[in-house]
Amino acid sequence: MQLTGSIRSILEQKRGMIHTAAPSDSVFDAIKKMAEKEVGALIVLDDERVVGIVSERDYARKVILKGHSSKEITVAQIMSSPVIFVDPEYSVEECMRIVTEQRIRHLPVMRGNRLLGIISIGDLVNAILSEQSETIRHLEAYISRAG
């Protein structure tokens, strides 16, 4: 099944919610912010430039498992960089392929150097399920008219 939608529509539904951290923030503060905002990752901005992404996975693997203190380690020390990002015109299918191949859960969406938003694997799965439901409704309507 070919997925036709672009991720622009996903971003529009999220209404520009972008949660960020600075490279100098403590990991503790970044994790606290993720918990407050109920997100699994933050875009790391130095001024307005995207320099990385920090996730719960980074925290678990680079702080907890190594016995570090989240109050003493900075975001810059554990963030993933360079950042894999996509353009808003990428399709849901292209983005799903990227997150699968790269084994990541979050994709910043950028136009040039401008950060437009972030999509998660959950956003992509929801878009796929929505498109499949719509296809099923169309097929059911077609079958009921033909029969």
C-alpha positions in Angstrom: 0.0 0.0 0.0 1.4 3.4 -1.1 1.1 6.0 1.6 0.3 9.3 0.0 0.2 11.9 2.8 3.1 14.3 3.5 4.2 15.0 7.1 3.1 18.6 6.7 -0.4 17.5 7.8 1.0 15.8 10.9 2.8 19.1 11.8 -0.4 21.1 11.3 -2.3 18.8 13.7 0.5 19.2 16.3 0.1 23.0 16.0 3.8 23.8 16.1 4.6 22.2 19.5 8.4 22.2 19.6 10.1 21.5 22.9 13.8 22.3 23.2 16.8 22.2 25.4 20.1 24.1 25.3 23.4 22.2 25.1 24.4 23.6 28.5 21.2 22.4 30.3 21.7 19.6 32.8 20.3 16.3 31.7 18.2 16.3 34.9 16.4 19.5 33.7 16.0 18.1 30.2 14.4 14.9 31.5 12.2 16.9 33.9 11.0 19.0 30.9 10.3 15.8 28.9 8.2 14.5 31.8 6.3 17.8 32.1 5.6 18.0 28.4 4.9 14.3 28.0 7.4 13.9 25.2 10.2 11.5 24.6 12.8 13.9 23.1 13.9 17.5 22.9 15.5 19.3 20.1 18.8 20.8 21.2 19.2 24.4 20.1 22.3 26.6 20.3 20.8 30.1 19.8 18.3 29.1 17.0 20.5 26.5 15.4 19.7 22.8 15.7 22.8 21.1 17.1 21.3 17.8 18.4 18.5 15.9 19.8 18.3 14.4 23.3 15.9 11.5 24.1 14.9 9.3 27.0 16.9 6.6 25.2 20.1 8.8 25.4 19.5 9.3 29.1 19.0 5.6 29.8 22.1 4.5 27.8 24.5 7.3 28.4 23.7 8.4 31.9 21.9 5.7 33.9 23.8 2.7 32.5 27.2 4.4 32.9 26.4 5.5 36.5 26.6 9.2 35.9 24.6 11.9 37.7 21.9 13.6 35.6 22.5 16.8 37.5 26.2 16.9 36.7 26.0 15.8 33.0 25.0 18.4 30.3 22.7 17.8 27.4 25.7 18.4 25.0 27.5 15.4 26.6 24.7 12.9 25.7 22.8 14.4 22.8 22.7 12.7 19.4 24.4 14.7 16.7 24.4 15.3 13.8 20.6 15.3 13.6 18.8 13.3 11.0 15.9 15.5 9.8 13.3 15.7 7.0 11.6 18.3 4.9 7.8 18.9 5.4 7.1 17.5 1.9 8.5 14.1 2.8 5.9 11.4 2.7 4.8 9.4 5.7 6.2 6.3 4.0 9.7 8.0 3.5 9.8 9.0 7.1 8.8 5.6 8.3 11.6 4.1 6.3 14.1 6.6 7.8 13.1 5.9 11.4 13.2 2.1 10.8 16.5 2.1 9.0 18.2 4.6 11.4 16.6 3.0 14.5 15.4 6.4 15.8 12.0 7.5 17.2 12.0 11.2 16.5 12.5 13.2 13.3 12.9 17.0 13.4 11.2 18.7 10.4 13.2 21.5 8.9 13.0 23.8 5.9 16.6 24.9 5.2 18.0 25.9 8.6 14.5 26.6 10.1 13.0 24.2 12.6 9.3 23.6 11.8 8.5 20.8 14.3 9.2 17.3 15.3 7.4 14.1 14.5 7.6 10.8 16.4 7.2 7.2 15.3 3.9 7.3 17.1 2.8 10.2 14.8 3.7 8.2 11.8 1.9 5.1 12.9 -1.2 7.2 13.7 -1.1 8.7 10.2 -0.8 5.2 8.6 -3.7 3.9 10.6 -5.8 6.9 9.7 -5.0 6.5 6.0 -5.8 2.8 6.1 -9.1 3.5 7.9 -10.1 6.0 5.2 -9.2 3.5 2.4 -11.4 0.8 4.1 -14.3 3.3 4.3 -14.0 4.1 0.6 -13.8 0.5 -0.3 -16.8 -0.4 1.8 -18.8 2.4 0.3 -17.8 1.3 -3.2 -18.7 -2.3 -2.5 -22.1 -1.4 -1.0 -22.9 0.8 -4.1 -21.8 -2.0 -6.5 -23.8 -4.7 -4.8 
